[in-house]
Each structure stands twice: as structure tokens, then as C-alpha cells.
Amino acid sequence: MKSSFKEDLSKEKQLAPLLDSYYKKHLKQYCFERVSNLKEQLSGIDLIMRKRNTDSIYYVDEKAQLDYVNERLPTFAFELCYNKRGAKKQGWLFDTSKKTHFYALVTSIFVDEENVFTSCNITFVNRKKLIRHLDDLALTEDVLGRIVLGHQDSSHGKVELKQLHPKREGYLFFSTKNKAEKPINLILKLDYLIEIGVAKRLV
């Protein structure tokens, strides 16, 4: 089992032109600057959006379902924690060092016979609104951390949460067998995020 971090970075670079074409077409009120500095990327900034004729600046973290090319998934995984060299590390969702304002969730990614990216869906999620909504559900970082600790001996798979309907809203998922980093994710339905007003489908 190997980490695919470098492979994912390469795929993300190949995907970027398609994403940029969608941004230019559907977000004409903004101009964009793609970030190449690794330090800024690690702080949760892949894209800087500037609203035209204003001083408004937004930092966007692009999250792409590159493990599921040519598939349509109704959910997205929000990382709570993962393992690195045997030590548990904080995931990106609640990481206060991240400067992210919006997640651009890239799903339903399709490629042609030559492995060229041809289409995808993009859902923008307001990070602050999402965390506030989870707080309102009593799914704070501390509460989720305690739930994770209580199930850390679970070998692999789904853990339902009383605050979320598992089929319509979301659940926890422990990836202890199929991924090198053994991430523990909060899986949320994209339609649910749109319905509660924390997300908007761009395309």
C-alpha cells in the first residue's frame, strides 16, 4: 500500500486547465490566480479569487475525487485525521492553520481514451458555514474526535452518527485497509450540503 500524494499532484496539474475553463465561463465576476507555491498550497490555497471592482479576495482549496475517475459519487470525504509515519495527524477540515474560505469539490471526473480530462462537476462549499452548521448539530471537532477515539479499534468501514441520516446526509468512514494514510473522514452528501445552504453547484 503506497501513498499516492505525488501521483495526485500530477493529476491535479493535468486537471487544472479544465477547471480554469469552467471558472472563466461560470464565474465571470471574478478573476483568478492559480497558486503554485507549495507552502501556500499546504495552507489550503490552490486558487485566489478576486471579485472584479472590489477588494474582496477568497482563498479556494480544490479537492478532487481523483480515485474515482469515470464514476459519479453523490458524496464527498472531509478529512478529520490521518496517519503519517505511525503518528496521527489532524485532517484539513478543522485545521486552523488552513486559510481556506471555499472548497471547490471536483466530482464526476471523466477522461477519454487518451486519459485526457473531458468533464467534471464542481461544487463550492463555504468552509466557515459548513463548520458552523456542524457546530449547530453538536458535531464539533472535539465531539467528532471523541467519536473517532471510541471507534479507533474498528477495523474498517462506516460509522453512523445520530446527528446525520446515513443515507440522505452523511456518516463517518474509517479507511484503515485501503489507504496508506488510513484517513478517517466525515462523508457528506453533496445534495445535502446544497440543501442546507453551505454549498452551490457551479457546474
Secondary structure, DSSP 8 states (H G I E B T S, - for coil): ----HHHHHHHHHHHHHHHHHHHHHH-TTEEEEE---HHHHHTT-SEEEEETTS--EEEEEEEE-GGGTT---SEEEEEEEEEETTEEEE-SSS-TT---SEEEEEEEEEE-TT--EEEEEEEEEEHHHHHHHHHHTT--HHHHHHHHHHTTT--SEEE--TTS-TTTTEEEEE-SSS-TT--EEEEEEHHHHHHTTSEEE--
